[in-house]
């Protein structure tokens, strides 16, 4: 079993809160995810657009699960011609999946 799944505990009838981390590139979304989850699951870099797809992090405390979705940075209109459509739309798709 991969190491990442060894620590997974699924509580019975958990209370779940699902949040998406949205913001500009290099605004600290991945760092915040890593800190809240307590593990380095999202790459952190000074380079803009390091996060190219959504990253899911789950923190379980007793019967409560915090589900966080790290997203690529929100892209300004003038940059839409140089960044892939999937990266541009990922933050907005993540909004439809959270509470």
C-alpha angles and dihedrals in degrees: 000000000000114000092241091065098047094082096046114121121179112204120213110260095352124199105234131199117186121200134176121213108221129174146108121309113282093014094127102263094135092044090051091049092051092048095047093046093043094229137080099251098140123058115246120205141152088236114100117242094021089142104067099168137026116283119204121212126181127193118189121198114175105305096344126093123195110200115195127186117203112204138191114266119280107259125225116235093249090060097051093096094060101041125069119260091238092057091047094050098040097086092050093047089052090058091063091055100055139073 
